[in-house]
């Protein structure tokens, strides 16, 4: 009974965390009192004492069970110490969101994380308390290991090591289909190689996502949040079934049902039949007693109502569901369904029937096993979920009962030996693959901490164009749960640092610029210290256009260094390390203040990525301790970061401008084009670096001659060209054609030259600001404008303009409005 008590505490702990972390106190208090009273009375009636003693006979098998659980937990990838199954994209993202966000977890679109959290909550809570992402993988490992250790201990006490090892390799004898493939293959060695390297999970109908019962090893490596509670709850029932204790157990089977409702609702469906049958046989559910039934219903209702309130707000799912025969496309599918039932259920029925006939299985146990077979049969008739989640999850309790029943049979008969060998083929292969570098066909390449910028919506990137996978984890923004039952958490606005870029050769601010810094509450300046370009004559990278400080900056300065991509193309690998030293030295020589951060601006390419990342790594080593390194990020590097790579820096500065090819005469606006930005904006939230952002407040005209780029002319506007006699409007967007030779705006022009005016309109800047405020996930963010210049700022400072924020607060200055909008 002590082990059962520990299991009940293990299963109930997440419920307490969920009630008090995700609900108002008046919602959490009633189920807490009821569950606490239930656990207390169970331990008291079972004469369980807090002080546990173990005899020397128990210590050895208990230690062996814990060691075996440690092995399984480690090699299955729990915690990320070994390669992890593809499903850990979801697990790690959920852990990340549970740690980063306040509870209940809410997203920028108003929705909330609506999922069965029980498996994740204890580890996430500990991580929130003691150190965040740095420790969560240890807590996850320990929590999972504890559950698996309890399970193996109960299995050992049910039927010794025979049941434990049968559990490890338990699967239905579907490998008989693989033997058919082997005999059919012309090259048996090729078949063995293919069998070892590729996934041979048998799904006879509607593959992928067809009818399938998981082996125990598959269930654990992919979905421990389903497998652990299913096995532990079933083990408790089997333990009580075998020992027939005198303790009143009226509520226990249904308490386990409620626990599973929080851990895995689909497992609850498969477990419910076992709970009813157990209660019926044990005569603990006396339907003739109205009082008994009323108290049971009241007990279940008090424990379950928070879960029902929580799940009721779920976004409606367009799941695939219905009777299996409605999905049949050909008569062959019906045959496959029969074959599946024979392989996955029929063979076990034959073996169990033989055991009953030979009296190795008692009539009482036979009836329980028959109940389990009927549950499995019912599951095979109805399909639910895009990957038929009902069969995969709801089958876990019944399969474990069958595993326990088979362990009672004699393993000496040839038929039994042959069947068990077939059962062990696929699980054995999987466990042997654990020792390889590629244990699963698809390995999750992100740890929990790597999802820091992401919300749960990022999962849609892993199932493109298939179905709305994210909807499975979201609750509606207008759900009753959020309005009436969830604890009120004041929304935390972003911690925004306001900044400007300063891109001139001498640092000297005029009065207008100094006033602007004070008016807009600017806290930081990104100052270009120098450029790095390739010198053809000396054949080396040299600094150019170094800044000169005529006056000291009035606020924090981030030195920024621009490196041309051609420098990296020409640079040797040895020159990379040398250049990092030169940059670090020159930055420190030019800096009249302590360094806190240095930013590198470079539009690297695939060919120069390795050199650039090496340069950043070495530069970090050459800068003073505790100096952060950041890098500018272009939009194409956001969208295609798996190809372009992510620079090894602490933060990225998203350049939300220069987003189209200014050399192309047909480009409409290379500075800020919302149509172009729309192709990339949705990927901002998925970028695996904390992001800051800079928007453009400059304008220019791009000049073309004979269809080829000629030069830029800064600060030109449409009005200046529309009213000038040298220009007429061109059919090309935003463009004007020169109609006579001469000199305009201090530059010589020829007839036929094309001027395209490009600017960042206030409306486009407002839309971009609102979009980025929603997409950028990190709470601490620098919002900067490029660049600090009185000519740029006065262009927007129209005295008659009055704009209103969405919150209704009037703001006279459009630049001020941009800063206020980014929240």
Secondary structure, 3 states (H helix, E strand, C coil): CHHHHHHHHHHHHHHHHHHHHHCCHHHHHHHHHHHHHHHHHHHHHCCCCCCCCCCHHHHHHHHHHHHHHHHHHHHCCHHHCCCEECCHHHHHHHHHHHHHCCCCCECCCCCEECCCCHHHHHHHHHHHHHCHHHCHHHHHHHHHHHHHHHHHHHHHHHHHHHHHHHHHCCCCCCCHHHHHHHHHCCCHHHHHHHHHHCCCCCCCCCCCCCCCCCCHHHHHHHCHHHHHHHHHHHHHHHHHHHHCCCCCCCCHHHHHHHHHHHHCHHHHHHHHHHHHHHHHHHCCCCCCCHHHHHHHHHHHHHHHHHHHHHHHCECCCCCCEEEHHHHCCCHHHHHHHHHHHHHHHHHHHHHHHHHHHCCCCCHHHHHHHHHHHHHHHHHHHEEECCCCHHHHHHHHHHHHHHHHHHCCCCCCCHHHHHHHHHHHHHHHHHHHHCCCCCCCCCEECCCHHHHCCCCHHHHHHHCCCCCCHHHHHEECCCCHHHHHHCCCCCCCCCEEEEEEEECCCEECCCHHHHHHHHHCCCCEEEEEEEEEEEECCCCEEEEECCCEECCCCCCEEEEEEEECHHHHHHCCHHHHHHHHHHHHHHHHHHCCCCCCEEEEECCCCCCCHHHHHHHHHHHHHHCCCCCEEEEEECHHHHHCHHHHCCCCCCEEEEECCCCCCCCCCCCCCCCCCHHHHCCCHHHHHHCCCEEEEEEECCEEEEEEECCEEEEEEECCCHHHHHCCCCEEECCCCCEEEECCCEEECCEEECCCCEEEEEECCHHHHHHHHHHHHHHCCCCEEEEEEECCCHHHHHHHCCCCCCEECCCCCEECCHHHHHHHHCC
